Amino acid sequence: MRNFIVVLTFVILVGCGTSNTVTNEDVASYEVKQTFDEQVEDEFIFRLVTGKEEYQEGEEVELYGEIIYTGAEEIIIAHAASAVIFNIEEQIRGFEVTHAVPEIGLQTTLVPDTSYREDYSKQGISYTEQESEDYTKFIEDFSSRNDFPPGYYTVEATTDFFDGTDHRKLKAAVDFKVWTGSKED
């Protein structure tokens, strides 16, 4: 019985210690669905783009949202601190990267048929002390680097604004993988 308890304790400790580690085998089990998504509502086009399906650890991830107004004249939209909000989840670990978005009313001028682009930035990433240690370590690692930690990421971006007449809310989604080392590792 004593040996069983020792073995069980070891298994639990080893299991808990590795839950934040992602291998290329883990990444390989996911299939990327789309690196580009576009939603259209009246005279507004919202795009979400990642540069490619797969990145290597250490490589900067290209991720951005675009709003294109196809009307005849410039228009001013009112929105929160950002015109594009990125919601990112690393699916293997099941961790969501949350960002604090102050409810500050800003305005952006959209020029007809010209892309207004917002690149993803790791500014304002937030978490609470009540989060698990694995989650906290992941977020601290995610925040401290220029690239993304290895994993399979899904991104849903939203543009939520008032165009002077109507409230608009458009969503788009993309996904991508980040490999550790080389894909053969």
C-alpha positions as CSV (number, residue, x, y, z in Angstrom):
1,M,0.0,0.0,0.0
2,R,2.8,2.4,0.9
3,N,4.5,1.8,-2.5
4,F,1.2,2.5,-4.2
5,I,0.9,5.9,-2.4
6,V,4.5,6.8,-3.3
7,V,3.9,5.9,-7.0
8,L,0.6,7.7,-7.1
9,T,2.1,10.8,-5.6
10,F,5.0,10.7,-8.1
11,V,2.5,10.4,-11.0
12,I,0.5,13.3,-9.8
13,L,3.6,15.5,-9.3
14,V,5.0,14.6,-12.7
15,G,1.6,15.2,-14.4
16,C,1.1,18.6,-12.8
17,G,4.6,19.7,-13.6
18,T,4.3,19.0,-17.4
19,S,0.8,20.5,-18.1
20,N,2.4,23.7,-19.4
21,T,4.7,21.9,-21.8
22,V,3.7,21.5,-25.4
23,T,5.4,19.1,-27.8
24,N,5.5,19.1,-31.6
25,E,3.5,15.9,-31.3
26,D,0.8,17.9,-29.5
27,V,0.9,20.6,-32.2
28,A,0.7,18.1,-35.0
29,S,-2.6,16.7,-33.8
30,Y,-4.3,20.0,-34.8
31,E,-5.3,21.1,-38.3
32,V,-5.3,24.8,-39.2
33,K,-8.7,25.8,-40.7
34,Q,-8.1,29.3,-42.0
35,T,-5.5,32.1,-41.9
36,F,-7.9,34.7,-43.4
37,D,-11.5,35.6,-42.5
38,E,-13.6,38.4,-43.9
39,Q,-17.0,39.6,-42.8
40,V,-19.1,42.2,-44.6
41,E,-21.9,44.4,-43.3
42,D,-23.3,47.0,-45.6
43,E,-20.4,49.3,-46.5
44,F,-18.0,47.8,-43.9
45,I,-15.5,45.0,-44.4
46,F,-13.8,43.4,-41.4
47,R,-10.8,41.2,-42.0
48,L,-8.7,39.1,-39.7
49,V,-5.4,37.8,-41.0
50,T,-2.4,35.7,-39.8
51,G,0.5,35.6,-42.2
52,K,0.7,31.9,-42.4
53,E,-0.5,28.6,-41.0
54,E,2.7,27.6,-39.1
55,Y,5.4,29.5,-37.3
56,Q,8.6,28.3,-35.6
57,E,9.2,29.2,-32.0
58,G,11.2,32.5,-32.0
59,E,9.5,33.7,-35.2
60,E,7.3,36.7,-34.9
61,V,3.6,36.0,-35.5
62,E,1.9,38.2,-38.0
63,L,-1.6,38.9,-36.8
64,Y,-3.8,41.9,-37.7
65,G,-7.4,43.1,-38.2
66,E,-8.5,45.5,-40.9
67,I,-11.6,47.6,-41.3
68,I,-12.4,48.9,-44.8
69,Y,-15.2,51.4,-45.5
70,T,-16.5,51.2,-49.0
71,G,-18.8,54.3,-48.8
72,A,-18.3,57.5,-50.9
73,E,-17.0,59.8,-48.2
74,E,-14.9,59.7,-45.1
75,I,-16.7,58.5,-41.9
76,I,-15.8,58.8,-38.3
77,I,-16.4,55.7,-36.1
78,A,-16.5,55.7,-32.3
79,H,-15.1,52.7,-30.4
80,A,-13.4,51.5,-27.2
81,A,-9.7,51.8,-26.6
82,S,-9.1,49.8,-29.8
83,A,-11.1,49.4,-32.9
84,V,-10.1,45.7,-33.1
85,I,-10.2,43.4,-30.1
86,F,-8.3,40.2,-30.3
87,N,-9.4,37.1,-28.2
88,I,-6.7,34.5,-28.3
89,E,-6.8,30.9,-27.0
90,E,-4.1,28.4,-26.9
91,Q,-6.1,25.2,-27.5
92,I,-3.6,22.5,-26.3
93,R,-3.4,24.0,-22.8
94,G,-6.9,25.5,-22.9
95,F,-5.6,28.9,-21.9
96,E,-7.2,32.1,-23.0
97,V,-5.1,35.3,-23.3
98,T,-7.3,38.1,-21.9
99,H,-6.7,41.8,-22.4
100,A,-7.9,44.6,-20.3
101,V,-9.8,47.0,-22.5
102,P,-10.7,50.3,-20.9
103,E,-14.1,51.7,-22.0
104,I,-12.6,54.9,-23.3
105,G,-14.4,56.4,-26.3
106,L,-12.1,56.9,-29.1
107,Q,-12.7,58.0,-32.7
108,T,-11.1,56.8,-35.9
109,T,-11.6,58.3,-39.4
110,L,-12.1,55.7,-42.1
111,V,-11.2,56.8,-45.6
112,P,-13.2,55.1,-48.4
113,D,-11.6,52.0,-49.8
114,T,-8.5,52.4,-47.6
115,S,-7.6,49.8,-45.0
116,Y,-7.5,50.8,-41.4
117,R,-5.2,48.2,-39.9
118,E,-4.5,47.2,-36.3
119,D,-1.6,44.8,-35.7
120,Y,-2.0,42.5,-32.6
121,S,-0.1,43.8,-29.7
122,K,0.5,42.1,-26.3
123,Q,-0.4,45.3,-24.4
124,G,-2.8,45.0,-21.6
125,I,-2.7,41.3,-21.0
126,S,-4.3,40.6,-17.7
127,Y,-4.8,37.8,-15.2
128,T,-5.7,37.5,-11.5
129,E,-3.9,36.0,-8.6
130,Q,-6.7,33.4,-8.4
131,E,-5.5,31.8,-11.7
132,S,-3.7,28.5,-11.7
133,E,0.1,28.4,-11.4
134,D,0.3,26.9,-14.9
135,Y,-1.9,29.6,-16.4
136,T,0.1,32.3,-14.6
137,K,3.4,30.9,-15.9
138,F,2.0,30.6,-19.4
139,I,0.8,34.2,-19.4
140,E,4.0,35.5,-18.0
141,D,6.0,33.6,-20.7
142,F,3.6,34.8,-23.4
143,S,3.8,38.4,-22.3
144,S,7.6,38.5,-22.0
145,R,8.5,37.3,-25.5
146,N,8.2,38.7,-29.0
147,D,6.9,35.5,-30.5
148,F,4.2,33.1,-29.2
149,P,5.0,30.0,-27.1
150,P,4.6,26.7,-29.0
151,G,1.0,25.6,-29.4
152,Y,-2.2,25.7,-31.5
153,Y,-3.9,29.1,-31.4
154,T,-7.4,30.2,-32.3
155,V,-8.1,33.9,-32.6
156,E,-11.5,35.6,-32.7
157,A,-11.3,39.3,-33.3
158,T,-14.2,41.7,-33.0
159,T,-14.7,45.3,-34.3
160,D,-17.4,47.0,-32.3
161,F,-18.1,50.6,-33.2
162,F,-20.8,53.3,-33.8
163,D,-20.7,54.8,-37.3
164,G,-22.9,57.8,-36.5
165,T,-26.1,56.0,-37.5
166,D,-25.8,52.3,-36.5
167,H,-23.9,50.2,-33.9
168,R,-21.8,47.7,-35.8
169,K,-20.3,44.5,-34.4
170,L,-18.4,42.2,-36.8
171,K,-16.4,39.1,-35.9
172,A,-13.8,37.1,-37.7
173,A,-11.7,34.0,-36.8
174,V,-8.3,32.5,-37.8
175,D,-6.0,29.9,-36.4
176,F,-2.3,28.9,-36.6
177,K,0.4,26.7,-35.1
178,V,3.7,27.5,-33.4
179,W,6.2,24.6,-33.5
180,T,9.0,24.2,-31.0
181,G,12.5,23.8,-32.6
182,S,11.9,22.2,-36.0
183,K,8.7,20.3,-36.9
184,E,10.7,17.0,-36.9
185,D,11.7,17.4,-33.2
